[in-house]
Amino acid sequence: MPLWLDLLRTPMAAPETAGLRRLRRIWQILCLALAASIAALGPLRAIVGRAAPCMIAILLAATLIATLVYLRRKHRADAIYLANMGEGQ
């Protein structure tokens, strides 16, 4: 069997668990909220005042933390899954 076909048939990542799915969706929502808040900075500043940039900074920090947590857990799940696949061969 050609190598490319073997790699195509080999799973390269762990199946997504409910916890990882939840973290991914939280991360997506945070990214969308961050983009929307940056796009609407003018109206937000008119409504909230000088606190708007601080709120966006907090949203940015939360997005960065969620990204790091998700990537760490996803990498760990993939490593465990691939190690278990190697033991079965």
Secondary structure by P-SEA (a helix, b strand, c coil): ccaaaaaaaccccccccaaaaaaaaaaaaaaaaaaaaaaaaaaaaaacccaaaaaaaaaaaaaaaaaaaaaaaaaaaaaaaaaaaaaac
